[in-house]
Amino acid sequence: MDNILNDKDIILDDFNPGVVAQKIASKMRKRRLLKNLTQEALAQISGVSLGSLKRFENQHKISLQHLLQLALALDALDEFHDLFPDIKYQSIDDIIKGRKVKERKRGSNV
């Protein structure tokens, strides 16, 4: 049996939040450039400060609100609607089990 860590098809960086943020920032920058927008123009269109936009492109740090504003300005907001999809049931038993579990409003202090 092969070790899963040796599998060339699996990129462990995809599970690293910093790397994911870097990839998102890089894709946003590419889209900005494809739309022939300067950082200043995108900042003005999106309502995100130029400093926040530069920090995102260079350091990959941004608030969720500003990221959504940039996505809206770059016609990429639809992708966020699929971020946390509803759980799909596999069987009738899963549906019954799901109905028995109350939907939680907040976490416990355990």
C-alpha positions as CSV (number, residue, x, y, z in Angstrom):
1,M,0.0,0.0,0.0
2,D,1.4,3.4,-1.0
3,N,1.8,6.2,1.5
4,I,-0.8,8.9,0.8
5,L,1.9,11.6,1.6
6,N,3.9,10.3,-1.4
7,D,1.0,10.7,-3.8
8,K,2.0,13.3,-6.4
9,D,-1.7,14.2,-6.9
10,I,-2.2,15.5,-3.4
11,I,-0.8,19.0,-2.6
12,L,-0.6,19.4,1.1
13,D,-0.4,23.2,0.7
14,D,-4.1,23.2,-0.2
15,F,-4.7,22.5,3.5
16,N,-2.6,25.4,4.7
17,P,-4.7,28.6,5.3
18,G,-1.8,30.9,4.5
19,V,-1.2,29.2,1.2
20,V,-4.9,29.3,0.4
21,A,-5.0,33.0,1.2
22,Q,-2.0,33.5,-1.1
23,K,-3.7,31.7,-3.9
24,I,-6.9,33.8,-3.5
25,A,-4.9,37.0,-3.5
26,S,-3.0,35.9,-6.6
27,K,-6.2,35.0,-8.4
28,M,-7.8,38.3,-7.4
29,R,-4.7,40.2,-8.7
30,K,-4.8,38.3,-12.0
31,R,-8.5,39.2,-12.4
32,R,-7.8,42.8,-11.6
33,L,-5.1,42.9,-14.3
34,L,-7.3,41.1,-16.8
35,K,-9.9,43.8,-16.3
36,N,-7.1,46.3,-16.9
37,L,-7.6,47.9,-13.5
38,T,-4.9,49.6,-11.4
39,Q,-4.9,49.0,-7.6
40,E,-6.1,52.6,-7.2
41,A,-9.0,52.1,-9.6
42,L,-10.1,48.8,-8.0
43,A,-9.9,50.4,-4.6
44,Q,-12.1,53.2,-5.7
45,I,-14.6,50.9,-7.5
46,S,-14.8,48.5,-4.6
47,G,-14.8,51.0,-1.7
48,V,-11.8,49.2,-0.2
49,S,-8.9,51.4,0.9
50,L,-5.8,51.3,-1.3
51,G,-3.8,50.2,1.8
52,S,-6.1,47.2,2.4
53,L,-5.9,46.2,-1.2
54,K,-2.1,46.4,-1.3
55,R,-1.9,44.5,2.0
56,F,-4.0,41.7,0.5
57,E,-2.0,41.5,-2.7
58,N,1.4,41.6,-0.9
59,Q,0.7,40.0,2.5
60,H,-2.5,38.1,1.8
61,K,-4.3,39.6,4.7
62,I,-7.8,41.1,4.4
63,S,-11.1,41.3,6.3
64,L,-13.9,39.2,5.0
65,Q,-16.0,42.3,4.3
66,H,-13.3,43.8,2.1
67,L,-12.7,40.5,0.3
68,L,-16.4,40.4,-0.5
69,Q,-16.3,44.0,-1.7
70,L,-13.4,43.2,-4.0
71,A,-15.1,40.1,-5.3
72,L,-18.2,42.1,-6.1
73,A,-16.2,44.7,-8.0
74,L,-14.5,41.9,-9.9
75,D,-17.6,39.9,-10.7
76,A,-16.5,37.0,-8.5
77,L,-19.1,37.2,-5.7
78,D,-21.1,34.1,-6.8
79,E,-18.3,31.7,-5.8
80,F,-18.8,32.7,-2.1
81,H,-22.4,31.4,-2.2
82,D,-21.0,27.8,-2.4
83,L,-18.4,28.2,0.3
84,F,-20.4,26.3,3.0
85,P,-22.9,24.1,1.2
86,D,-25.8,22.4,3.0
87,I,-25.1,18.8,4.0
88,K,-26.4,16.3,1.4
89,Y,-28.2,13.3,2.9
90,Q,-27.1,9.8,1.6
91,S,-30.0,7.8,2.9
92,I,-33.4,7.9,4.7
93,D,-31.6,7.1,7.9
94,D,-29.5,10.2,7.6
95,I,-32.6,12.3,7.1
96,I,-34.2,10.8,10.2
97,K,-31.1,11.2,12.2
98,G,-30.8,14.8,11.1
99,R,-34.3,15.6,12.2
100,K,-33.5,14.3,15.7
101,V,-30.6,16.6,16.2
102,K,-31.6,20.1,17.2
103,E,-30.1,22.9,15.1
104,R,-27.7,24.6,17.5
105,K,-27.6,28.3,17.8
106,R,-24.2,28.4,19.5
107,G,-21.4,26.2,20.7
108,S,-21.1,24.7,24.2
109,N,-18.5,25.7,26.8
110,V,-17.2,22.2,27.3
